[in-house]
Amino acid sequence: MLRSAALPQPLTVEIVDLTTGGARVRGAEVPVGSRVTLEFTPPDRKRPVSARGVVAHGTHRAEQPWIGVVFHLVAMRGGR
C-alpha cells in the first residue's frame, strides 16, 4: 500500500525491486520530492513494515507507471 499527500487515496502497488535503502514501485505516479509511506510485508517476515521515504525518480504519464523511493525510516510491527 502506498500513501502520500500527493495522492487522493492510498494505492495498492507492486514492489518490483527492494533494498534496505529503497524500492522501485510499479503502479503509481507521484511527483519527485514527494514524501510517501510504503506498507508491505518483506519476504523474510510475517508482519508488515511501514517505510517512509521520498520519491527520487519516476515516470511521467507512462502506460506502466513506476516510482523510485529512497527510504528514510523503516518501522517494524512485531516480530518475524
Secondary structure, DSSP 8 states (H G I E B T S, - for coil): -EEETTSSS-B--EEEEE-SSEEEEES----TT-EEEEEE--TT-SS-EEEEEEEEEE-SS-SS-EEEEEEEEEEE-S--
